Amino acid sequence: MSDCESSEHSVSSENNSSTVKDVQESDVTSRDYKHVNISVKEGALEKEEIPKKKPKIKFRQYSPTRLINAYLAVKEKGTSVRKAAKQYNVPTQTLRDRVKGKVDLEKVTMGPAPLLGQEEEAMLVSHLKAMASFGYGYTRKEVTNMASDYAIQLHKRTKQQKPLTLKWFRGFMKRWPDLKVVKPRALEYQRAKSSNPGNVQRYFVELSSILTKYNLFDKPHRIFNVDEKGITLNHAPPHVVSGTGDTPQAVTTGKSSTVTILGCGSASGVAIPPYFVFPGMRMRSELMEGSTPGAAGDVTESGWSNSVIFLQYLQSHFVHYVPGGLDEPVLLLLDGHRSHVSVAAVEWAKEHNIVLHVLPAHTSHILQPMDVGCYGPLQKIYNNLCHQKMRATSTVITKQDICALVCQAYSKALSAQNLQSAFRKCGIYPFNADVVPAEALAPSSVLIQRNEEEDKSDSDMDADENNNSQDFFAERTRELVRIKSEGLKAKKERKTLSKITSGRAITEPEVSAKIMEHVSAAAAPKQRKNIKNQTLSTTSTKNGKSPKCGNKKRKTSPQTKGHSQEPGPSNVQPIDNTSLRQYFLSEDSEDISISEEELCCICKMFTPHAVRNSTSLIFVKWVQCDKCRHWVHLNYCTDIRVVRIGDHYLCPHCK
């Protein structure tokens, strides 16, 4: 080879080596670019190395199925442990421990085996789920204490050993992912007791007969639900975005009075405008500022609805928004509140082709559409609007702001979609008697009255069982049922109006007749008491004693209470049904129990006739005679309209 050729060869080799070196450096740079930070300082490139994160070591990179197959190959086919481990790609020592019986084959976690076996824990899980469905679930501490007692009964621990801790509980929760720690919703005792399969089934049978009788199965626009909702100025703050490590505060109005709204909607999705009941003595126009078209309102002293307000709502508000008028029957579902079940409302509804159907008592949380699907969203929307209002203004929320805020929330919450979904979820339209889930009725299963024979049969059945695990949990469940059953036996049933109206259509003739009988029986003692007070007042006056002394109640000892010398009820005249009917159709239901000296000395009534026949709320003014000290209705029983301080007044009897 010549010198020229050798020099060319050396140059080319150097070029090749430099090229290879450049490629290697570029590969390194491209491969490790994630771990290199390049910064520019004074025109030069500087590389700052960032420490690499150690890769996480993954344990148990094999499926339990392969381990079981390798175990079976060793036990059944006689394959060696090493060969089976290599064939099924499982750790050799892991397979050897299973074959020798040191570790249970079903164990899938690292470390020592759990205290309780899988079947024993499964029974514990079943008991926890059952108690939670009954409404008497266990806390974390109670679960650990019960597991400790369970292990002692299974002879896996002794009483001298320390009880299990929350560390065991956390491992237990990981082994059973279908369990979780949640905060349950509060359920009143009466709701849990009344929401039983028997009440629900009877309600749907009655509802089906009403829908069939009035041909309303395919007429959702003629099926309505009305209910009250209390709204307070002091709203509940919604969830807000905040920094970690601190709990933010939300400014609210503070303690305030309650405003009631009467909301109503149909199964077809039509919402009737809201009707407000404000607390106060006089209805002012500024209370309805910002209301949506059709909204109306009135006032009561407490801000809650009553029988007068409800009847006024039906007469002056509900009838104006029923599609198609009242030529065809209209079904109105409502709860059994006493303001809904008045004789005046029943009589008026029967005259105007409206069927009033009362839901079973204490079941509105599962059977009333307004509670199930509308009032929950309404409360949340109202809280958000109040939160925005507090941020956008310099003052707190007042009664004048309620109407505008509630109307906005009402139009969104009582949308067509929400109303249709609520009626469908309650099984009203489309009609579905099996719509209520079994979980909603589970709390009532332990609140049933059981007789001694059932308790004895249960104890005999448990005595025949040989499994300690079943005995342990069955005893706890049986004890809960026994305690609740004894509480039911101790209570005496009362004859209330809800026993008649619960789950029934109160406008039907047989039900309305029972209502009249119940009201008549309840009014009889009041009439007898009023007659007795009048008799005592007359006797005291004849003897020269003041009426106040004669009307004073005497304290009677228990021994002499049943041997009173006063005339019994046999001397009282029978009650006139005509006057009784007129009384219960009136708006004032307390005249019977008012003494004579508190009545007007002119008309002998507490409420004037003009006020009784009115459908609005009217406040009556009184004036007292300076001579006989009796009271008279101003503007109704006398020509005088106003009496000022210092004026003298004589009633017509003393002039």
Secondary structure, 3 states (H helix, E strand, C coil): CCHHHHHHHHHHHHHHHHHHHHHHHHHHHHHCHHHEEEEEECCEEEEEECCCCCCCCCCCCCCHHHHHHHHHHHHHHCCCHHHHHHHHCCCHHHHHHHHHCCCCCCCCCCCCCCCCCHHHHHHHHHHHHHHHHHCCCCCHHHHHHHHHHHHHHCCCCCCCCCCCCHHHHHHHHHHCCCCCCCCCCCCCHHHHHHCCHHHHHHHHHHHHHHHHHCCCCCCHHHEEEEEEEEEECCCCCCCCCCCCCCCCCCCCCCCCCEEEEEEEEECCCCEEEEEEEEECCCCCHHHHCCCCCCCEEEEECCCCCCHHHHHHHHHHCHHHHCCCCCCCCEEEEECCCCCCCCHHHHHHHHHCCEEEEECCCCCHHHHCHHHHHHHHHHHHHHHHHHHHHHHHCCCCCCHHHHHHHHHHHHHHHCCHHHHHHHHHHCCCCCCCCCCCCHHHHHHHHHCCCCCHHHHHHHHHHHHHCCCHHHHHHHHHHHHHHHHHHHHHHHCCCCCCCHHHHCCCECCCHHHHHHHHHHHHHHHHHHHHHHHHHHHHHHHHHHCCCCHHHHCCCCCCCCCCHHHCCCCCHHHCCCCCHHHHHHHHHCCCCCCCCCCHHHCECCCCCCCCHHHHCCCCCCCCCEEECCCCCCEEECCCCCCCCCCCCCCCCCCCCCC
